């Protein structure tokens, strides 16, 4: 299954789509990973956008890099779906 995450840097307006393939079926825990888990933090999202040279520190509040849209196969999440 293909997962596509649309990320936006609120400082610059730069947008990228991070794409990855997962081998197993999509589970609620994987959604949590993007909204509240490891992939919800600026340090990991910045790696997806800029690589190691642009890595941001972990945030404890509002994200600098926001998740605008998450597509899992044919299912699309956006807006209120992604708010925590």
Legacy VTK file of the C-alpha trace (Angstrom):
# vtk DataFile Version 3.0
C-alpha trace
ASCII
DATASET POLYDATA
POINTS 84 float
0.000 0.000 0.000
1.245 3.496 -0.853
1.112 6.295 1.744
1.487 9.930 0.659
1.941 12.730 3.186
1.669 16.357 2.050
3.915 18.452 4.302
4.213 22.261 4.418
6.855 24.393 6.099
4.922 27.314 7.612
8.079 29.477 7.697
8.744 29.314 3.957
5.568 27.939 2.378
7.574 25.093 0.824
5.461 21.983 0.225
6.606 18.424 -0.422
4.888 15.098 -0.761
6.597 12.293 1.156
5.725 8.895 -0.316
6.392 5.533 1.250
5.265 1.971 0.713
4.026 -0.172 3.570
3.844 -3.922 3.256
0.994 -4.611 5.670
-2.568 -3.385 5.914
-3.174 0.123 7.248
-3.976 0.170 10.960
-5.119 2.923 13.373
-1.690 2.908 15.022
-0.106 3.993 11.744
-2.494 6.954 11.520
-1.494 7.840 15.091
2.146 7.771 13.952
1.462 10.749 11.643
-0.847 12.717 13.953
0.613 12.172 17.436
3.547 9.751 17.099
7.084 10.044 15.724
6.057 11.483 12.349
4.068 14.268 14.008
7.224 15.977 15.290
9.150 18.670 13.400
12.428 16.762 13.824
11.138 13.837 11.737
9.031 15.862 9.314
12.001 18.120 8.570
14.046 15.040 7.650
11.361 14.105 5.102
11.485 17.643 3.668
15.144 18.651 3.837
17.243 15.647 4.806
19.774 15.725 7.624
21.111 19.177 6.746
17.731 20.765 7.477
16.726 18.806 10.568
14.773 20.852 13.104
14.767 20.246 16.847
11.853 18.359 18.402
8.895 20.577 19.169
6.705 20.544 22.236
3.992 22.781 20.895
2.772 24.011 17.560
4.426 22.434 14.524
6.524 24.446 12.093
6.012 21.704 9.507
2.345 20.806 9.190
0.630 17.775 7.692
-1.939 19.136 5.236
-3.093 15.843 3.730
-2.506 12.127 4.216
-3.466 9.619 1.544
-3.464 5.906 2.279
-4.281 3.936 -0.834
-7.547 5.507 -2.054
-8.484 7.023 1.332
-7.668 10.705 1.879
-7.468 12.436 5.264
-7.313 16.204 5.620
-8.469 19.140 7.707
-10.201 18.056 10.912
-9.141 14.426 10.323
-5.547 15.442 11.020
-6.122 17.756 13.992
-5.165 16.463 17.417
LINES 1 85
84 0 1 2 3 4 5 6 7 8 9 10 11 12 13 14 15 16 17 18 19 20 21 22 23 24 25 26 27 28 29 30 31 32 33 34 35 36 37 38 39 40 41 42 43 44 45 46 47 48 49 50 51 52 53 54 55 56 57 58 59 60 61 62 63 64 65 66 67 68 69 70 71 72 73 74 75 76 77 78 79 80 81 82 83
